[in-house]
Amino acid sequence: MKKALFLIVCLAVIASFMVLPSFAQMRYKEAPVLAEMMRAGKIPSLEKRLPEVPYVAETLEEIGQYGGVLRTVRPSPDRDADIALFNLQALLAPPEFGKGEIKGHVVQSVEVGRDSKVFTFQMRRGLKWSDGQPVTSEDVLFTYEDVLSNEKLTPVFPRNLMAGGKPMKLEVTGPYTFRVSFEAPYGGFLSILRHRLIGYDILLRPKHHLRRFHPRYTPMEELEAQISKAGLAKGEWWALFQSMSRFETIGLPTLSPWIVVSKQVGEVEYERNPYYWKVDAEGNQLPYIDRLKSTLVQNPETAVLKVVAGEVDFMREIANLDKIPIYRENEKKGRYRTEVYKKDVSTVLLLNLSHQDPVWRRVVRDVRFRRALNMAIDRKEIIDAIYLGLSDPSPEVPSAYDPERAGRLLDEMGLDKRDPDGWRLGPDGKPFIIHFDVAQLMGFEGPTAELIVQFWQKVGVKTTMRTVDFGLWATLGGSNEIKASMHWANQPSWRSNPVAFSEYLPDQYRSWGPAFRRWYDTGGKEGEEPPAEVKRIFQLRDIITQTVSEEERSKAIDEIYRLYYDNIFWMGLAWPNAPIIVNENIRNIPHGGDSYIPLMMAPQFSFKR
């Protein structure tokens, strides 16, 4: 198996170089707006802006036309997931690109050692940051030494960059080559680097820019002026560094197809990156679309109004499934089309097993309680009422609806006493209350939680809910203050990609045990030691991501699935379909698959004129 993996990767490396002769002689073409900038002396010629070997994107529907402004909407001032994911670029090509083989993307190629402990990367010569500065192994060294290895910036070394409990080691072997090594085999490392939700910044950041905010390179007296201007506390250089590293920070050099150029309260604007490193099959530099404009909406209903009015060219994350009839009825008026995909995530309920409340912990850690609540949920009603019947039940847990059996389980575990209003009493003699904190991200969370409240109250468990801002919700989850919540999980791809198992671990978003996750991430130094079955999940995650044996990985996958199914660490509700709103004149939108895939192809979106 090891030899086979080594041979496959080597063939992929050889193949990446075999395209060199044809594309080295290709005449590259650029957008008119960039050609004008070049003639005005504002940017170099295209040949000097592209790497020696650009990444060649596979044609979707057609070779696109340059120009246009893509209008999107954002659910909060600090968050536009659609555009953020447009701009997410993985080091290695995601499996959805081409035939799924391991091949270069931001980096040109990778060679894997026979024992899967050593990985040697060849960077793209001539690759440039969006400000025109070269991308070299110095940027990788800076990321490793000054970001990942700095306790202020990275208090906990990322698990994705560890194997055998030890962090990776880096060796720079040339201006465009570097080697990553681990003490133990790490069969899933390349899956990490090609995952569609993990960007190049896991190992690559612009040293020439970010060194200005790091005390190793800039004296603290100079940093203090910037810290004060940013409204941060004296000496908090790390907070300044992190704020200047965020995706939508104006002036941050990136490798994204578009870069942010203007930020106002209600609107953020982006322009094409003149140094973007991808071309189409005919040598046209991507992206095709010139600019992006993201407008703030107060709630999902406002977004629907803007769509119907023809003011949105692309909307994915906050396109509500229950609004499909409205979307379809108004397509001609708004000059858009409604594409329907399978959602890339499923909806799950979460009870925090690591919350500090002792009564809460005693109740929710009893698996009979979680099983009872799970079977008290009428998923058919949820799917019919919230998802218009366009969903499947989530397969992670039993989905049978049996409120009578749920009641018997609650009685059996000791919640058989009730107050005068009929609410079940906890071990402290008081009504046991489940309080949901729900972030309204896509519109369905609130209505779904309202149904859950009704289902659980029918079996005598007092349940309440409130909707909160996403930022507050994430902060509360990260600090272990949320008792019950709702989010999504990467269920559709968890069997096919080892990285998806990271989402099966508790964290600030999937907060069924954030203190357990802290324990895992810090090697037991912080957080709370979890029960044996949760420890086993962590062990299995390491096996799944690190083993080079497909047989061992398959067995671990089966075991982790069974642990979730038996222990109801979360309650899967629905795996729905998902609409995406697209301007009727946009081409190169992939059809079929899950709803994330169009985001990955955004540099090839093109307005047909």
N, C-alpha and C positions, 0 to 999 in steps of 0.2 A: 504493500500500500504506500509506504514512504517513497519507494523508488518510482511508483506510478505518479504520485503527486509531483515529485521532482521533475520527471520527464514532461508532464503536462505543462508545468510552469516554464520550463526551459523552452519548449516548443512555442509557447505564447510569446516569450521574449524574442526568440528568433523571428517569429512572424511579425512582431512589431517593427523589426528592422527591415524586413523584406519589403515594406511599403515605401522605404526611403527613396529609391531611385525615381519612381513615378512622381511622387509629390515634391521631391527636391526640384524637379524641373517645371512644376506647375506654375502658371501665372496667377498670382493671387489677386483678388478683387476686393474692394471695400465699399462701405456705405458712402453715398454722396456727401453727407455732412462731414465725414472724416477726410475725404479727399479734399474738400474745401479747406479744412483746418490744416492739412498738410501743405497745400499750396500757399497758405498764409504764414507758414513757418511755425505753427503752434505745436505740431507734432512731427516726428520723423516719418519717412516713407513706410508703407505697409511692410515691406520686406524686413525693415529694421525693427518693426514692432512685434512681428510674429516670431515664435521660436523656430529653430532650424527645422524641426519636425512638428508641425501643429497636429493637434488631435483632429481627426477627420470624422465628422458626425455622419452617421448613416442616414440616408434620405428617408423621410417619412412618407408624406404624400407627394411633395414636389419641391423643387428648388424655389426658395422664397424670394419675395421682393422686399427691398429695403424701405424703411420709413415707418412713420406712424407713432402714435402715443397709446399705450395700453393703460386703460383706467381700471383700477381695482379699488376695493374698499377694505378698511381695517377696523376690527372690532374694538381696539383700544389705542390710545395715543402711542403706547410703547410696543405695539405688537401688530404686525401684518404677516401672519404665518405664510400666506401664499407667496409674497415677494421674498420673504426670508428663505423659503425653500427653492424659489427660482434661482437664488444666488448661492445655494449650497453646492459646493464642488468637492467631490471625494478625491482622495489621492489616487485610487485605482478605479477603473470603470465599473459602475454598478452592474450587477448581473443582468438587469433589464436592457443594457446596451449591447447590441449585437447578439451573439449566440450564448452569452453567459460565461464565456471563458475568462480566466484571469488575464487582464491586459491593462496597460497603462492608461492614465487619465491626466491628472495634474502632473504626476511623475510619468516618465516615458516607459519604464519597465521595472521589473523586480525579479531577482533570482533568489530561489529558496534553497538553503542548505539541506543536505540529505536528512538531517535529524530534525528539521523544522525548528531549529533554535536560532538560526542566523538568516537574516534577510538583507540582501544587498540591493539598493535602489539606484537607478540611473535617472537623474533629473533631465528635464528638457532644456538643452542648451539654448540660450537666447530668450527663454521665458522671462516676461517682465511683469512687475507689479503694475497696478493701474496708474501709477504716477510715472511709469517709464523706467524705474530702477530694476536692475537685474535680480532675478530670483536664483539664489545659490545655496550651497550647503551651509553657508554661514547663517542663513535664516533658520535652518534646522537646528544647528548647534545652539543658537540663541534660544530657540523654543525649549530645547532640552535643558540647557544649563541655567537659563535665567528666568524661565517661566515654570516648567514642570518641576525643576529641582529647587525652586525657591518656596520656602514654607509659607511666606506671606501671600504669594500668588496662588500656590497650590498646596493648601494644608494637608490634603490627602492625595497621594499619588494615584492617578486614574487606574482603576482595575483593568481597563481595556489595554493598558500598556504594561501589564504584569503577567508573569507566568511562574508557577511554582512558589507563589507568595513573594516574589522578588521583582523590583522594577526593571524595566528594560535598560540596556546600556547602549550608548551611541558612539560610533566611531566615524569620523569624517575622513574619507579616503581620497577626496579630490574636490575641486570646486563644484562639481555636479554629481558627485557620488557620495553615498553614506551607507553605513551598515548598522542595522539594529539587531541586537542579540539578547537572548534570554537564557536563564540558567536551566530552564526546563523546556521540553518541546511545546510549541504553541501552534497547533494545527489550525486554529481559527483566526490567526492574526490577520491574514489577508482578507477574510470576511469582514473583519472590523473596518479595515481601511477602504473597503469598497461599499460599505453600507450606505444607503441613500440618506440617512439622517446624521452621518458623521462627516464633517467637512475636513478640508485639508489642514485647518488650523490645529488639528490634533497633534501634528508634528511640524507645522510650517507657519511661521509668522514673520511679518516684515521687520527685520532688525533695524534697518536704517531709520524707520519711523518710530517704532516703539521704544527704542533706546533712549529717546528724549524724556521718557517718563519712568526711567529705571535708575535707581541710585548707583548702580554699578558703573553707569556711563555718564550720568548727569549729577552734578553736585546737589546736595540736599537744599542748599540755599536757593538754587535756581528752581528746584522742584516746589519749594514752599510757596513761591509766588503763584504757580499753576494750581497747587492744592487749594490755596485760599480763594483763587478766582473761581474754582469749581464748587466752592461752598462746602469743602470737606474739612474734617478736623486736622489740626496741625500734625504733621508727620505721617499722615495716611497716604503715603505715596502709592501703596498697592491698590487703594480704592481709585485713585486717579488713573493708574495704569489700566485697571479693568474697565473703567468707563471709556477710556480712549481705545479700547480693543473691541468694543461692541460693534456688531454688524452695521448699524445705521449711524455710526459716528461719522460726521462729515470730515473728510480728509484722510480717513484710514485707507491706506493702500490695500487693494484686494485683488483676487484672481477671478472675481465674479463677472458675469456678462454685463451687469449694470452697476453703477456706483451712485450713492446718494449725493445729491448736490444742493438740496434745499429742504429744510425742516421747519414747518410752521405748526401751530396748534392743531389745525384741522387737515393738514395736507403735507405729504412727503413726496418729493420728486427725485427721480433717478435719470441718469443719462448713460448711454452706452459706454462701455470700457474700451478705449481706443486700442488697448493692448491685449484684448481677449484672445485666447490661445487656441480657439477652435475655428475650423473652416468646414464648409459643406463639401459635398463630393465634387463640385466644380471649382473649388478654391475660393469661394466667397467667404470672407470673414464673418463670423457670427458675433452677436445676434443680428437678426434681420430688423427687429423693431428698435427705433431710436431711443424712445423715452418711456418711462413708467410714471404714473401718477396715482398715488394711494390716498384716498379720502377717508377721513374718520366718519363713522356712523355711530349713533348713540346706542342702537340695538339692532337685532336681526330684522325687525319689521321695517326699519328705515332702509335697510339694504334692499329689501324686496321692492320698495317704492322706487328706489333709484334704478333697479334693474328694469322694471316695467317702463320707466321713463326713458330708457335707452342711454343711461349715464354710466353703465358698467360694461366693460369689455371682457372681463374674466372674474369669476367668483367661484371659489371652491369651498373654503373652510366654513363659511357662514351661509352657504346655500342650503336651505332647509328642505328636507325631504317632503314634509307635509305641505310645502308650497308648490309642489310640482304642478298641480292643476292651474294655479295662478300663473306660474312661469310659462306653461305651454299655451295657455289662453292668450297671452300677451306677446308672444314671440314676434309676430309681424310688427306690432306697434313699437316694441323696444328694439327691433332689428338684432335679435340674438337667437341662439338655439340652445336647447336644454339637452345636454349630454348626460346619460345616466351610467354610472359605473358601480362596481361593488366597492363598498367602503374599505379603505385600507386598514381600518381599525374596528374593533368591536366595543360596545358599551359595557362597562362593568361597575358594580357597586363595591364599596370598600368600607370595612369596619376596622378601625385602627387597633390592632392587638397590642401595641406598645404604648398606648396612652397612659399618662400618670395616674389617672383616677382608679383607685384600687377596686371599687365596686364594679366599674365598667370592665376592667381587666378580668375580674373573676367570672363575669357573665360571658363576655364575648370570646374568651379563650376556651370556653367549653364548646367543642365542635358540635354538640347537639343543638346549641343555640343557633349557630350559623346554618346548620342543615335545616332547622325549622324555618328560619326566615327565608331561606332559599326556596323551599317548597311552598311558602306562602305567597310567592310572586306569580301572578298570572301573566306569563310572557305573551300569550296570544293576545290578551287585551292590550298590552303595551305595543306589540307589533301592529295591531289593527288601528289603535287610536293615535299612536305617535308616528308610526312609519308607514301608514296607509297600506299595511299588509306587505310592503316591499322589504322584507327582512327575513332572515333565518334566526332561530335561537342561537345564542353563543354556545359552542360545544364544550367549553371548559368545565362546566358543572352539570349535574343532573338538572333537567328543565321541567320535570313533571310538576303540575300544580295540584297540591293536596293540602289545603288549609286545615282539614280535620286532623290529619297526621301531624302537621306542624304544631297544632295545639297540644296534642298528646306528648310530643317531645318536650315542649316547654314545661308542661306539668311534670314530666319525668325528671327534668333537671333541677326542679325546685322552684320554678316560677309559677306555682299553682295558686298562690294567694293573690287576692286582688283588693283594690281599694273600693270605696263606695261607687266610684264612677266606672268600675270594671277594668281598670288598668292593672296589669301584672306588677307585683311588688318584687323589688330586687332583694339581695341578701341583707341590705340595711333596713328593710321594712318600708322603704319609700318606693313610689312608682319608678320603675326603671324606664329611662327616657333615651331614645335615640334621636340625636339632633343632627340633621344633614346640613353641611355647608356645601353649596353647589355653585360652581362658576359657570356662568352662561356664556359658553363659547360658540356653540352652533345652534342654539335655540331650543333643542329638544331636551336639554338637561332639566330645566325647571319643570315642564309638564310631566316628564318621566318621574322625577322625584315626587311630584304630587300624587301620582298613582301609587308609588311605593309606600308613601305615608298611609294611604287608604288601605292597601293590602296588609300592612303590618298592624295597623290599628284593629283590623278585623279579627286578628288572633290575640288581641289584648295587649300588644306592646305599644306604649305611647310613643309616637314618632312625630317630629316637627322638622321643618326645613326653612332655610333662608338662602337667597341667592347673594353672592358676593362678587366683587370685582376680581378678575383673574389674578392680578398682582397680589392682592391681599390673600386670596385663596392659596396661591403658591407659597407665600411667606408663612402662612399659618401651617400649611402642610409640612414645610421644611423644618419648622420649629416644634413639630409633634403636637400641635394644639388642636388639630381636627380629629373628631371622633368618628364621623361617618361622612362619606363623600361619594362622588361619582366622577369617573373619567373614562378613558378609553385604553385599550391594550392592543398591542400589535399582533393579535391573534392570527390574522390571515397568513402571516409569513413566519410564525414562530417555529414551525417545523422545518422550514427550508433554509433559514438563515440563523446561525448561532447567535448573532448579535441581538436578535429579537428577544432572546432570553433575558437580556438586561432589563427589558421592560416587564418581565415577570417578577422581578425583584421589587420589594417596596422602595419607594422614594418619596419625594415631596409631592409628586403628582399621583402616583399609585400608592397612596399612603395607608396601606394595611399594616405597616410596621416600620416607620421611618427610623426609630431607634435601633431596630434590628439591622437595618441597612447601614447605619452609622458604625455599628459594631463590626460588620463585615468589611466596610471600606477602610477602617482604621486598624484592621487586624486585631480587634478586641480591645484596643486602647480606649475607645470612647463608645457611647451608645449603651445598648443593653444586650446582654447575651440572650439569644433567642432559644426557644424550645428546640428539641432534637429534630423535629420534622422540618423546621425552618432552616436549621443548620444544614440539613441534608440538601435542601434546595440550593443553598449557596455552593455546597460541594459539587452538586450536579452541574451548576452553571459553569464552574471552572473546568469540569471534565468536558462538557459540550463545546466550550470555546477553545480549549487547548489541545485536546487529543488529536492525533493524526489518524486514528482508527475509526473508520466509518461505522463499523460494528459496535464499538464502544460508545460512539456518539449516539447511535440509534437506541441503544439500550438505556442510556441516560435520558434521552428525550422521552421515551416511554415512561420511565420512572417519574420524571418531573410532572408529566401530564397526569399520572395517577395520583401523585401527592396533591395537586391542585383540585382534582376531581373529588377526592375523598375528604379533604380537609376544608374545602370551601374557603380558601384564603381570600378569594373575591367571588362575587356573584355575577357571572356573565349574563347579560340580558338579551342583547340583540346584535346581530351582524348585518347591518342594513345596506341597502343600496344607497347611492349618493349622487345627487345631481351636481353638475358643474355648468355654470352659465358662461357661454362663449359668444362673442360678437359674431354675427352671421358671416362676416367677411374674413374671419381668421382661418388660416389653413395650418396644416401640420399639427393638428390636435390628435393624439393617438385615440383610437377607439377600442373599447374593451379593456379587460384587466382591472386593476384597482384604481382608486381615485387619486392615488399619489403620482402615478406614472406621468400624467400630463405636465406636472410641475417640473419633472426632470427634463422634459423636452422644450421648456420655455424658450431657450435661445433660438429655437427653430420656428417659433410662432411667426406667422407672416400675415400681414393684411393684403388680401387680394384686391387689386384695383382694376 
